[in-house]
Every structure is written in C-alpha cells, then in structure tokens.
C-alpha cells in the first residue's frame, strides 16, 4: 500500500515524537487518524461487477479536519453552498494579524484567544461598516482562522471575506464602490483597541494561563509594560484581494477554508529522520526549500490542531447563522436577483464524484460496464 508523504513522516517518527512531547488528546487523535487514513484500519467498501465478477476494495478515509487527504469533497460542498449566498456587490479579502510578541500568550490560551481574534476582527469590520462615511450598512462576513506560516511556525491570523454591500438600519440595500471602503490604518487602530481591551479584562480576572515561557507576565509591572508596548505598535491589517466579479470571491476563499498547515504536494521528500518541503519566502516572493527533523516537523504540524469543537470558520453580519435566511431573502428581493444557486445540494457521494471530478465509481475498469455495485462494507470506530 502506498503511503502519502505526511503519513510517511508520522510512520517514521511519531513514536519518537511522543518520547519528547506529550500531545493533547485532540492532537493524538489527529495523528492516529492521519496514520490510519485509507489504510484499511478504518474499514472499507467492497464493490463487485455483476458482469465480469471484478472486485474492488476502497479503504475509508479518516475525515479528520487536519488530514490533508480528506478536505477536497468538504471544500467543494462548502463553496457550492456559500455561492448561493453571495450578493451583487464587490467583495474584499482582509487579513488581520497580531504582533509576534503575542504569539506565546495565544499558544498558551488557544481557545479563548482564537475566539478573541475572531470576535475583534468581526466587531471591527461591523462597527466601521455601520459608519455612514464608510458604508452605512451591515455587510456579510466570512472568517477563517489560520495559525501557521509557510514553515509551519506559529502565526495566528484571520482571513475575512467581506461584502461591499449590505443592509442599512432602514433595511435597504447599500453598495460600496469597488475600492475598499475602510481605511486600513483606521481598521488597525480599532482592531488593536478591541483586542487589547478584552485581553486586559482576561488578565485581571485570571482567565489567562501563563506557561513557564511567559511566567514573567504574572508580575503586574511586567504585564503593564508588555501591554503598553503592544499599544505602541502599528497593527496593520492588509487587503489581500478585491473582487469586482463577486462570484469568484467564494472560489478564492475556498482555498483557505479547508486548508491545513501543509499539503502533501508541498512535501518533496521524507527519510527516516528528515522532511524537506517547499515554502514561499514572502520577502523575495520566491519558493524555497526547508528541511526539518521529522520530530520537529510533527511538533510544528500538531501545534496547528485546533481545540476540540473549535469553529475555525465563522459568519457575521447579514450572514449571521440565526438571521441569514431572512436577511438573504430580503437582499435578493431588494437587489432583484440571486445570481448563484447551490448545484450539489441533495447529491450523494457517487453523484458528487461524477459531477465534480468526472469519477464514475460504477464503471467497471475491467469490462467497461456501468454496473459496479456494493458487495459489502466493513467498519471501524474512528474515535
């Protein structure tokens, strides 16, 4: 059985990794899922051709959200559903980052500070969009949390797709010009203020975990100096892309929603001790090679496994889950059209594979007859 590149890394070195580090339960589950994916350990489906008797066995995938082999179908379904929710307005891709000095604190408090990143990004965009000098309306926002850089280093940031149009307080449609409607410096100042204000509240109420690496922050003088230094920094979000043809904004965001820290395609070689992969150098704009010991590669990879149940994709504004259906019905009525509709809704996996990838699992590779049918299944617990 061929093992993909990331499985090879874990096969060679996961045991060595556990000799040096203690993975959390959710990290351990991700590691075991990746190693078991499509190996037969999670069960399989057996298909038979009634015409020639040809048998085929398809091993089950792990479906873990950290597995690089299990995201393609989920991504296509997500894009298809989101396309039916876009409105006739420009869309913008905004990225919120935080100063590097905050990374150890966020790593030690992932669940609450990842949520804080989400909340402050959304509140900043919604507050400024509501201002009449910018948009004067509530836009639709989709946010995705990423925690990695190109060399698997810890680099938490939020990708946002925000519509340049939305609902006014009088429930009318307002639309911006193609140019992004909020000054980036204003965006950064408001985001910084919201994040640090709440961070201070967490500190005074003892809601932050201070690991040995940041134990000095338990001293209030050290904390105040740290906090004040963060206020003095420029927090500069950036506009990554502007979409005048609004449909492709969702295709574009689809690259980010189900992306994980590294894909198999980026891994060039794996030996018993080292992994070599490609990484973009943002300073030069060129690709480079990076090589890490397997144990360090696994450590970096697993630090990007999100806390159990954490929602890395979140929706705000008129896409808020509670009122989304009602808001979209009103917007499409005001605009006069709904340009896109979901194409794959209600399809089973067989139909989806044929529609998206032109893979017909009922076609016998031996005799060419379209009659392959399920002859049996085996199941194993993924937990």
Secondary structure, DSSP 8 states (H G I E B T S, - for coil): ----HHHHHHHHHHHHHHHH----HHHHHHHHHHHHTTSSTTEEEEEEETTT--EEEEE-----TT-TTS-HHHHHHHHHHHHTT--SS-EEEEEEE--GGGHHHHHHTHHHHHHHHHHHHHHHHHHHHHSTTTT-SEEEEEEEEEEE-TTS-EEEEEEEEEEEEEE-TTS-EEE--SS-SS-HHHHHHHHHHHHHHHHHHHHHTT-S---GGGGGGGSHHHHHHHHHHHHHS----EEEEEESSTTHHHHHHHHHHT--S--GGGEEEE-SSEEEEEEEETTTTEEEEEEEEHHHHHHHHHTTS--TT--SEEEEETT-TTTHHHHHHHHHHHHT------SSTT--HHHHHHHHH---TTB-TTT--B-EEEEEEEE----
